[in-house]
């Protein structure tokens, strides 16, 4: 690892990266492990001077980075993939300590982030312009693809390597420079991600990392968005915060890319392979304690197979998530309280408990086991609210019209799943469901570098990943000339 990105000593404060160097300001905040409730370390907290330095540095670096040849950018990304593989254990450890996730989820994050690096490295040559035919035979034209400039990237804690690398990789690969505003809940994890790029030889100033204590979020975010040197924003997070980001960007006429919340439906039709459907619904609902924007929150099962499916779903949950001495960890006690409140509200209004114990007392207030409820009605809070936790609602349906009405009766539209052995029916559902992705016979949680990713309605707009992920970060310029 380069001298500017040496692994921090155990318990030492987590620094920023500005102009390729670690920055240790006086102001700091505590980072608490949700698994233990203990302070694991401190992290630097940005002020106005740090923001100004990051913006100016990124703007200066853009002057040269935008001219870097595609093969130069490609080789850096390929090297970063090598570094990430070599440091997988270290990087996964940061994520486990700060978010309380199990090793499997941390390894999946690191491995998927590495796949993104390899994929984008191979796509760089796809960014090209065109020479259209114009009306005047004595003239010509070129359409160029140019990077925007300084990009503000904001990514959350729940899948920090996947969402973090996605937020900066595509802009940087397209020739932009970036200011990465990392989550205050996992700053060392995001330090680790940025250190991979620096070790791989990314030039100073191309990727700058900041984080701050929660109380400073409004001022820091507003300063970054308002600065005229910041040209575009991408944000992955809650719909509530996404609305604020979108409003601030709109005030300054700046484009944004938003991937926000979700309330994914999973449709289990009467001809479905119920064993597969049960397993995929269990995984889709409870991976990472349901703390994934694509998590299955509503299971719509045909009345003719409901009883069989319920039995298989309970068995699948027990098989995959049961038997653990300690309940899975959520990011904080507020998330647990929110999910319990949603379930309790539904039960008080007539819903029934199909699986789990909402009143269970776990070893820490940040832990909660899977809960499945049925009989949810429109007057229950959980019908509309994204739980973002280990709760899922089961609905009985009978007709295609009914299932589509319920599936689309939400402000969200990120991901969905359909289980049927009739591909024609599955595709018919897929055309009518108002989500950015529909997965037939697999779970709603699905994100890979070759496929465009993004939502509809209040789940955001724009697309990450694939060729679209690169094209989001260039703008066209028309040049005409006379012979």
Secondary structure by P-SEA (a helix, b strand, c coil): ccccccccccccbbbbbcccbbbbccbbbbbbbcccccccbbbbbbcaaaaaaaaaaaaaaaaccccccaaaaaaaaaaaaaaaaaaaaaaaaaaaaaccccaaaaaaaaaaaaaaaaaaaaaccccccccccccccccbbbbbbbbccbbbbbbbccaaaaaaaaacaaaaaabbbbbcccccccaaaaaaaaaaaaaaccccccbbbbbbcccaaaaaaaaaaacccccbbbbbccaaaaaaaaaaaaaabbbbbbbbbbbbbbbbccccaaaaaaaaaaaacccccccccccccbbbbbccaaaaaaaaaaaaaaacccccccccccccaaaaaaaaaaaaaaaaabbbbccccccccccccccccbbbbcccccccccccccccccbbbbbbbccaaaaaaaaaccccccccccccccaaaaaaaaacccccccccccccccccccccccccccccccccccaaaaaacbbbbbbbbcc
